[in-house]
C-alpha cells in the first residue's frame, strides 16, 4: 500500500482500492452469499416465500442422491445415484484433461525456457497467445466442425488411409468434450510451467549432463522438482476450469456425456429451481476444493508455492 501511495498518489490509490473492493464485494462475495443462503431454502411459489413452508434444511443438497441408475464395473452390477455418477465422471475426465495437458505442456515449456533461440521466443509466444484472442464459444464450435461426421478430421484420416469409414467423434461418449477441454485450457498449464522452468539455473542441467546423467534422470531429479510449483498451479487451474466448464460440454458433448455443470444448468434454466441449482453448485465447488487440497497435500505443495 505504501508503494502504491508513493507511485500513484493518494487519490488514484483510493480509487483503485475502491474499485477492487466493489468488484470483490458486489460481484463475488454478495452473489455467493446469496446463493449459499438460497441453497438451504425450498423452491416455492412466490406467494409462499416467507411462509410456514419456507424454512432452512439440507433437502436441496440431498437431491443429489435421488434417482438411481444401474452400472457395471469389472463384471459387477451396482446402483448409483445418477447425479453422483455424473459428478464422479466429471471429476474423472477433468483429471484426464489435466494429465494430458501436462503431458503436452511440459515438453513445450522446457523447449521454450531452455532450448529455443531467444530471438524466436516472442514469435512462438505470439502464436500460442492467438487462440486466446478468440472466445471460448467460437473455439468450441470450431472443434465441433472439425470433429463432425463429414468434417476435416475424418477427411484427413481417410485421406492418409488410417480409417475407412468416418467416425462420429462427438457421439463417442466424452471424446469430444475431452478434446475441446484440452485445447481450451492447455495454455493455462503451459505458462505456469514455463515460468517455473525459466527460473531454473541452466548450469544445474549442464552439470547433470557432464556427470553422465541420462536425460530422463535430469528431468526427474532437477527440472521437475524445480517446476513443481508451476505444475501444481497449472494443474489446479486446468482441473478447476475443466470441472466447472459449461460451454465446451454443451457444444461438444454427446447424448451420453452429461457434465455436472450441465446438471446445474438444467436446474437453473429448465426446472427454474435456483435453490437446488445453488446447492449443486456449492457441492461442486466444495468437493473440487477438497479434491485439490488433498492432491496438494499428497504432492507436498503449499498454496504459497502456487502463488509464486
C-alpha positions in Angstrom: 0.0 0.0 0.0 2.8 2.4 0.8 4.4 1.7 -2.6 1.1 2.4 -4.3 0.7 5.7 -2.4 4.1 6.8 -3.5 3.7 5.7 -7.1 0.1 6.8 -7.8 -0.7 9.3 -5.1 -3.4 9.1 -2.5 -6.3 9.9 -4.9 -5.6 7.3 -7.5 -4.7 4.7 -4.9 -8.0 5.2 -3.1 -9.9 4.9 -6.4 -8.1 1.6 -7.2 -8.8 0.2 -3.8 -12.5 1.2 -4.0 -12.8 -0.4 -7.4 -11.2 -3.6 -6.2 -13.4 -3.6 -3.1 -16.5 -3.1 -5.2 -15.6 -5.9 -7.5 -14.9 -8.3 -4.7 -18.0 -7.3 -2.7 -20.7 -6.9 -5.3 -19.6 -9.3 -8.0 -18.1 -12.1 -5.9 -19.0 -12.1 -2.2 -22.6 -10.9 -2.2 -23.7 -13.2 -5.1 -22.1 -16.2 -3.5 -23.5 -15.5 -0.1 -27.0 -15.1 -1.6 -26.7 -18.4 -3.5 -25.4 -20.1 -0.4 -28.4 -18.9 1.6 -30.8 -19.8 -1.1 -29.4 -23.3 -1.3 -30.8 -24.2 2.1 -34.4 -23.0 1.3 -37.0 -24.9 -0.7 -38.2 -24.0 -4.1 -41.7 -22.4 -3.5 -44.2 -20.3 -5.4 -43.7 -16.5 -4.9 -46.8 -16.3 -2.7 -45.4 -19.0 -0.3 -41.9 -17.4 0.1 -41.5 -16.4 3.7 -44.5 -18.6 4.8 -44.5 -21.7 7.0 -43.1 -23.9 4.3 -40.1 -21.6 3.8 -37.5 -23.0 6.2 -33.9 -24.0 6.1 -32.9 -27.6 5.5 -30.5 -29.8 3.6 -33.2 -31.1 1.3 -31.7 -29.5 -1.8 -28.3 -31.0 -1.1 -29.9 -34.5 -0.5 -31.5 -34.4 -4.0 -28.1 -35.4 -5.4 -28.8 -38.9 -4.1 -32.1 -39.2 -5.9 -32.7 -41.4 -9.0 -30.5 -44.4 -9.1 -29.0 -45.8 -12.3 -27.6 -49.3 -12.8 -24.0 -49.5 -13.8 -21.5 -52.3 -14.0 -17.8 -52.3 -13.1 -15.4 -55.3 -13.5 -18.4 -57.6 -14.2 -20.3 -56.5 -11.1 -23.6 -54.6 -11.3 -24.5 -51.9 -8.8 -26.8 -48.9 -8.5 -25.6 -45.4 -8.0 -27.5 -42.0 -7.9 -27.4 -40.6 -11.4 -26.1 -37.2 -10.3 -23.4 -38.7 -8.1 -22.4 -40.8 -11.1 -22.3 -37.7 -13.3 -20.2 -35.9 -10.7 -17.6 -38.7 -10.5 -17.4 -38.8 -14.3 -16.8 -35.1 -14.3 -14.0 -35.4 -11.8 -12.5 -38.4 -13.6 -12.4 -36.7 -17.1 -11.2 -33.4 -15.6 -8.3 -35.4 -14.1 -7.7 -36.9 -17.6 -7.7 -33.5 -19.2 -5.3 -32.2 -16.6 -2.9 -35.1 -17.2 -3.0 -34.8 -21.0 -2.4 -31.0 -20.7 0.6 -31.6 -18.5 2.0 -34.2 -20.9 1.6 -31.8 -23.8 2.7 -28.6 -21.9 5.8 -29.8 -20.1 8.0 -30.6 -23.2 6.9 -27.4 -24.9 7.6 -25.4 -21.7 11.0 -26.9 -21.4 11.8 -26.2 -25.0 10.7 -22.6 -24.7 12.6 -22.0 -21.5 15.9 -23.7 -22.2 16.3 -24.7 -25.8 14.6 -22.2 -28.2 16.5 -19.3 -29.6 15.7 -16.2 -27.6 15.1 -14.2 -30.8 12.3 -16.5 -31.9 10.7 -16.8 -28.5 8.4 -13.8 -28.9 7.1 -15.2 -32.2 6.4 -18.5 -30.6 4.6 -16.9 -27.6 2.5 -14.8 -30.0 1.5 -18.0 -31.9 0.4 -19.6 -28.6 -1.5 -16.5 -27.5 -3.5 -16.1 -30.7 -6.1 -18.8 -29.7 -6.8 -16.8 -26.5 -8.0 -13.9 -28.7 -10.9 -16.0 -29.8 -13.8 -16.6 -27.5 -14.3 -20.0 -25.9 -17.6 -20.3 -27.7 -16.0 -19.9 -31.1 -13.2 -22.3 -30.3 -15.7 -24.9 -29.1 -17.8 -24.5 -32.3 -14.6 -24.7 -34.4 -13.8 -28.1 -32.8 -17.4 -29.2 -33.4 -16.9 -28.5 -37.1 -13.5 -30.3 -37.0 -15.0 -33.4 -35.3 -18.1 -33.5 -37.4 -19.0 -36.7 -39.3 -18.0 -35.2 -42.6 -15.6 -32.7 -41.1 -11.9 -32.1 -41.9 -10.5 -34.6 -39.3 -12.3 -37.6 -40.8 -11.4 -36.4 -44.3 -7.7 -36.2 -43.3 -7.7 -39.6 -41.6 -9.4 -41.1 -44.6 -7.1 -39.4 -47.0 -4.0 -40.8 -45.4 -5.6 -44.2 -45.1 -5.9 -44.5 -41.3 -9.6 -45.1 -41.3 -12.0 -46.4 -44.0 -15.3 -45.0 -42.7 -15.9 -41.7 -41.0 -16.0 -41.7 -37.2 -18.7 -39.9 -35.2 -16.3 -38.3 -32.7 -19.0 -36.2 -31.0 -21.1 -39.3 -30.4 -18.3 -41.3 -28.7 -19.1 -40.5 -25.1 -16.8 -37.9 -23.6 -14.3 -37.9 -26.5 -15.3 -34.5 -28.0 -15.6 -32.9 -24.5 -12.1 -34.1 -23.6 -10.6 -32.9 -26.8 -12.3 -29.5 -26.5 -11.2 -29.0 -22.9 -7.6 -29.9 -23.7 -7.5 -27.4 -26.5 -9.2 -24.7 -24.5 -7.2 -25.0 -21.3 -3.7 -26.3 -22.2 -2.2 -22.9 -22.2 -3.2 -22.5 -18.5 -0.9 -25.4 -17.9 1.9 -24.3 -20.2 2.7 -20.8 -19.0 3.0 -21.6 -15.2 5.3 -24.5 -16.0 7.3 -22.2 -18.4 7.7 -19.5 -15.8 8.9 -22.1 -13.3 11.4 -23.8 -15.6 12.7 -20.4 -16.8 13.9 -19.6 -13.3 16.0 -22.8 -13.1 19.7 -22.2 -13.4 20.9 -23.8 -16.7 24.2 -24.7 -15.0 22.4 -27.4 -12.9 21.2 -29.1 -16.1 24.7 -28.9 -17.7 26.3 -30.2 -14.6 24.0 -33.2 -14.6 24.8 -33.9 -18.2 28.5 -33.6 -17.6 28.2 -36.1 -14.8 26.6 -38.6 -17.2 23.0 -38.4 -16.1 20.6 -39.5 -18.8 18.0 -37.0 -20.0 15.1 -38.6 -18.1 17.0 -38.6 -14.8 17.9 -34.9 -15.3 14.3 -34.0 -15.7 13.2 -36.3 -12.8 15.8 -35.1 -10.3 16.4 -31.5 -11.3 13.8 -30.0 -13.7 10.6 -31.5 -12.3 11.3 -30.7 -8.6 12.1 -27.1 -9.5 9.0 -26.8 -11.7 6.7 -28.4 -9.1 5.0 -25.1 -8.1 4.3 -24.3 -11.7 3.0 -27.8 -12.4 0.7 -27.5 -9.3 -0.5 -24.1 -10.3 -1.3 -25.2 -13.8 -2.9 -28.4 -12.7 -5.2 -26.6 -10.2 -6.3 -24.1 -12.9 -6.9 -26.7 -15.6 -8.7 -29.1 -13.3 -11.0 -26.4 -11.8 -11.7 -24.8 -15.2 -12.4 -28.2 -16.7 -14.7 -29.3 -13.9 -16.6 -26.0 -14.0 -16.8 -25.7 -17.8 -20.3 -25.5 -19.3 -19.8 -24.3 -22.9 -17.5 -27.0 -24.1 -19.5 -29.9 -22.7 -22.7 -28.4 -24.0 -21.4 -27.9 -27.5 -19.1 -31.0 -27.9 -20.9 -33.4 -25.7 -22.8 -36.5 -26.9 -26.1 -37.8 -25.6 -24.3 -39.9 -23.1 -21.8 -37.3 -21.8 -23.5 -35.4 -19.1 -21.2 -32.9 -17.3 -22.1 -31.9 -13.7 -22.3 -28.3 -14.7 -24.9 -29.2 -17.3 -27.0 -30.7 -14.5 -26.7 -27.4 -12.5 -27.6 -25.5 -15.7 -30.7 -27.7 -16.1 -31.8 -27.0 -12.6 -31.4 -23.2 -13.2 -32.9 -22.9 -16.7 -35.2 -25.9 -17.3 -36.6 -26.6 -13.8 -36.2 -22.9 -12.8 -35.2 -24.3 -9.4 -32.4 -21.9 -8.4 -32.4 -23.2 -4.8 -31.4 -26.8 -5.9 -29.1 -25.4 -8.5 -27.3 -23.3 -5.9 -26.9 -26.4 -3.7 -25.4 -28.4 -6.6 -23.1 -25.6 -7.4 -21.7 -25.5 -3.9 -21.4 -29.2 -3.8 -19.2 -29.0 -6.9 -17.2 -26.1 -5.5 -16.7 -27.7 -2.1 -15.8 -31.2 -3.3 -13.5 -29.9 -6.0 -11.7 -27.7 -3.4 -11.3 -30.7 -1.1 -10.0 -32.8 -4.0 -7.5 -30.2 -5.0 -6.4 -29.7 -1.4 -5.8 -33.4 -1.0 -3.8 -33.5 -4.2 -1.6 -30.6 -3.0 -1.1 -32.4 0.3 -0.1 -35.7 -1.4 2.4 -33.9 -3.6 3.6 -31.7 -0.7 2.9 -28.4 -2.5 1.8 -25.4 -0.5 -0.5 -22.6 -1.6 2.4 -20.2 -1.1 4.3 -22.2 -3.7 1.5 -21.8 -6.2 1.2 -18.1 -5.6 4.9 -17.5 -6.5 
